[in-house]
């Protein structure tokens, strides 16, 4: 399964010294390289002039992603906040496959009615 992570520095980060910010960044980068090498982290994008990242993770379950994120130094220290979103392919390019899988936009909302 694939998961999109939206992460950003929170207010606690602003309270860090410049040296702590630099050390923290290096620790975060090292963890990302470790996860990339293990095949968990697939892609990373920076947004808003280094204020946050969007990353693509591969994992068997959401719980596995939660465990991986919890081991990031910034998350452990409380100066990075992250949101996990499970993602799947966009079916609009292959509507015949969407029909086979009975996949329609908003199918979750329709089933709750």
HUVEN-V193762 format. One record per residue. N is the residue number from 1. RES is the residue in one small letter. SS is DSSP state (H for helix, E for strand, - for the rest). OMEGA is omega in radians with two decimals (none if undefined). Layout:
n:N res:RES ss:SS omega:OMEGA
n:N res:RES ss:SS omega:OMEGA
This chain:
n:1 res:x ss:- omega:3.10
n:2 res:x ss:E omega:-3.11
n:3 res:x ss:E omega:3.07
n:4 res:x ss:E omega:3.14
n:5 res:x ss:E omega:3.05
n:6 res:x ss:E omega:-3.08
n:7 res:x ss:E omega:3.12
n:8 res:x ss:E omega:3.04
n:9 res:x ss:E omega:3.11
n:10 res:x ss:- omega:-3.06
n:11 res:x ss:H omega:3.14
n:12 res:x ss:H omega:3.13
n:13 res:x ss:H omega:-3.12
n:14 res:x ss:H omega:-3.14
n:15 res:x ss:- omega:-3.13
n:16 res:x ss:- omega:3.03
n:17 res:x ss:- omega:3.10
n:18 res:x ss:H omega:3.12
n:19 res:x ss:H omega:3.11
n:20 res:x ss:H omega:3.10
n:21 res:x ss:H omega:3.13
n:22 res:x ss:H omega:3.11
n:23 res:x ss:H omega:3.13
n:24 res:x ss:H omega:3.11
n:25 res:x ss:H omega:3.13
n:26 res:x ss:H omega:3.11
n:27 res:x ss:H omega:3.10
n:28 res:x ss:H omega:3.14
n:29 res:x ss:H omega:3.13
n:30 res:x ss:H omega:3.13
n:31 res:x ss:H omega:3.11
n:32 res:x ss:H omega:3.10
n:33 res:x ss:H omega:3.09
n:34 res:x ss:H omega:-3.13
n:35 res:x ss:H omega:3.09
n:36 res:x ss:H omega:3.13
n:37 res:x ss:H omega:3.14
n:38 res:x ss:- omega:3.12
n:39 res:x ss:- omega:3.11
n:40 res:x ss:- omega:-3.11
n:41 res:x ss:E omega:-3.06
n:42 res:x ss:E omega:-3.10
n:43 res:x ss:E omega:3.08
n:44 res:x ss:E omega:3.05
n:45 res:x ss:E omega:3.07
n:46 res:x ss:E omega:3.09
n:47 res:x ss:E omega:3.11
n:48 res:x ss:- omega:3.07
n:49 res:x ss:- omega:3.07
n:50 res:x ss:- omega:3.11
n:51 res:x ss:- omega:3.14
n:52 res:x ss:E omega:3.11
n:53 res:x ss:E omega:2.93
n:54 res:x ss:E omega:-3.12
n:55 res:x ss:E omega:-3.14
n:56 res:x ss:E omega:3.13
n:57 res:x ss:E omega:3.00
n:58 res:x ss:E omega:3.12
n:59 res:x ss:- omega:3.12
n:60 res:x ss:- omega:-3.08
n:61 res:x ss:- omega:3.04
n:62 res:x ss:H omega:-3.14
n:63 res:x ss:H omega:3.11
n:64 res:x ss:H omega:3.10
n:65 res:x ss:H omega:3.11
n:66 res:x ss:H omega:3.12
n:67 res:x ss:H omega:3.12
n:68 res:x ss:H omega:-3.14
n:69 res:x ss:H omega:-3.12
n:70 res:x ss:H omega:-3.13
n:71 res:x ss:- omega:3.05
n:72 res:x ss:- omega:-3.11
n:73 res:x ss:H omega:-3.13
n:74 res:x ss:H omega:3.09
n:75 res:x ss:H omega:3.11
n:76 res:x ss:H omega:-3.08
n:77 res:x ss:H omega:3.07
n:78 res:x ss:- omega:3.13
n:79 res:x ss:- omega:3.00
n:80 res:x ss:E omega:3.04
n:81 res:x ss:E omega:-3.08
n:82 res:x ss:E omega:3.10
n:83 res:x ss:E omega:-3.11
n:84 res:x ss:E omega:3.06
n:85 res:x ss:E omega:3.02
n:86 res:x ss:E omega:-3.10
n:87 res:x ss:E omega:3.09
n:88 res:x ss:- omega:-3.09
n:89 res:x ss:- omega:3.03
n:90 res:x ss:- omega:-3.02
n:91 res:x ss:H omega:-3.08
n:92 res:x ss:H omega:3.11
n:93 res:x ss:H omega:-3.11
n:94 res:x ss:- omega:-3.06
n:95 res:x ss:H omega:3.13
n:96 res:x ss:H omega:3.07
n:97 res:x ss:H omega:3.09
n:98 res:x ss:H omega:3.11
n:99 res:x ss:H omega:3.13
n:100 res:x ss:H omega:-3.10
n:101 res:x ss:- omega:-3.12
n:102 res:x ss:- omega:-3.10
n:103 res:x ss:- omega:3.07
n:104 res:x ss:- omega:3.11
n:105 res:x ss:- omega:3.11
n:106 res:x ss:- omega:-3.08
n:107 res:x ss:H omega:3.11
n:108 res:x ss:H omega:-3.13
n:109 res:x ss:H omega:-3.11
n:110 res:x ss:H omega:-3.08
n:111 res:x ss:H omega:-3.13
n:112 res:x ss:- omega:-3.10
n:113 res:x ss:- omega:none
